[in-house]
Amino acid sequence: MSHIIIDGYNVIGIFHKDMEKARDRFVDLLIDYKKIKAHDITVIYDGYKSGAGVEHVAVRGGVKIIYSRLGERADDVIKRIISKDRREWIVVSNDRDIVNHAWSVNSIPIPSDSFFEIVSRHARRSAEQANEEIADELSCKDLEDDEYLHTFKGNPYKLSKKEKAIKRALSKL
């Protein structure tokens, strides 16, 4: 079982007519995914501009949902959680600041689009099919597309430590 923490708006975007509906659909997708893979999933949403005075925590279908308090960004909540709870988190975000912080606390950042694609694919399949096709998701081509994964030192045919960690994390999803 992996521990996954997700920057919610980084995955779903902020340009929706009905943000509540978009958040609910994403959480429903995560619930379906959790039924297939029993990961510990936490999704964080920004309450920076319109949140309550306190952080709001809810659990729906086994997925923990956190809304940051007014004046606090979801990025700050994610950093606080992965720093305080020293386990190997899989951090889903494209935010470079979160990515750098995740590496510094021995967590593995995963790009939002890759995570969403994997979760969407798994949610549509049965559990048996998911285990058979996991190798297709781990192609080196996907890893080369990520701008922060490029390395210029060492053997070009050998994956760097960060690339190995990301490949290992993706294989768990």
Rosetta blueprint (number, residue, H / E / L):
1 M L
2 S L
3 H E
4 I E
5 I E
6 I E
7 D E
8 G H
9 Y H
10 N H
11 V H
12 I H
13 G L
14 I L
15 F L
16 H L
17 K L
18 D L
19 M H
20 E H
21 K H
22 A H
23 R H
24 D H
25 R H
26 F H
27 V H
28 D H
29 L H
30 L H
31 I H
32 D H
33 Y H
34 K H
35 K H
36 I H
37 K L
38 A L
39 H L
40 D E
41 I E
42 T E
43 V E
44 I E
45 Y E
46 D L
47 G L
48 Y L
49 K L
50 S L
51 G L
52 A L
53 G L
54 V L
55 E L
56 H E
57 V E
58 A E
59 V E
60 R E
61 G L
62 G L
63 V E
64 K E
65 I E
66 I E
67 Y E
68 S L
69 R L
70 L L
71 G L
72 E L
73 R L
74 A H
75 D H
76 D H
77 V H
78 I H
79 K H
80 R H
81 I H
82 I H
83 S H
84 K H
85 D L
86 R L
87 R L
88 E L
89 W E
90 I E
91 V E
92 V E
93 S L
94 N L
95 D L
96 R H
97 D H
98 I H
99 V H
100 N H
101 H H
102 A H
103 W H
104 S H
105 V L
106 N L
107 S L
108 I E
109 P E
110 I E
111 P L
112 S H
113 D H
114 S H
115 F H
116 F H
117 E H
118 I H
119 V H
120 S H
121 R H
122 H H
123 A H
124 R H
125 R L
126 S L
127 A H
128 E H
129 Q H
130 A H
131 N H
132 E H
133 E L
134 I H
135 A H
136 D H
137 E H
138 L H
139 S L
140 C H
141 K H
142 D H
143 L H
144 E H
145 D H
146 D L
147 E H
148 Y H
149 L H
150 H L
151 T L
152 F L
153 K L
154 G L
155 N L
156 P L
157 Y L
158 K L
159 L L
160 S L
161 K H
162 K H
163 E H
164 K H
165 A H
166 I H
167 K H
168 R H
169 A H
170 L H
171 S H
172 K H
173 L L
